Amino acid sequence: MAVNINFAAINVNALNRDSSISIGENNQPGWSAHSKNNLGAGLLQGFNVVNQVSNILDNDVVDSPINDQDGIPGNQNQTL
């Protein structure tokens, strides 16, 4: 038996890696999230950041070698 749900609004403040906003029946196989961050000078926060210069020496030949072979099949059937 299908159930109807009505949303007036969906408020999202922030999304991170490997995240989703999904409504209804969902099938989302095979999610992967890969990243690299360089925080050599830390994080800059505030309202009055003036004349900021950051210099990062990153001597990697390949920053983030990823061999992601996780092809996961998925089936989805939706009925109302």
PyMOL commands that set and color helices and strands:
alter all, ss='L'
color gray80, all
deselect
rebuild
show_as cartoon
